[in-house]
Amino acid sequence: MIRPADARFELLENDAPDAISLLHEAENQLALLNLKEAVVRCRAGDDIGVQNALDTAENFRHDGIDEHFQETRRTLRQLRKERREAEQREKEER
């Protein structure tokens, strides 16, 4: 299986008629990988990493994956809420 980053690199300078649609597909796959990375970073408490992954995902984004972005944002909001609540409980226990 070819990696999306490798596919993208090969397609950037390809003149074939369907190269653009394949390039967009590869870039969407890279965007999805970065959305997953954002969630991983959020679970680790790495807010800068979350933003970097989201920015990268946005740079690769094309039509057809809006739902994935919305779901990721919902997940990130929930994880941040849970983290804030845990921090609050920890403060109260001191």
Secondary structure, DSSP 8 states (H G I E B T S, - for coil): ---HHHHHHHHHT--STTHHHHHHHHHHHHHHHHHHHHHHHHHTT-HHHHHHHHHHHHHH--TT-HHHHHHHHHHHHHHHHHHHHHHHHHHHH-
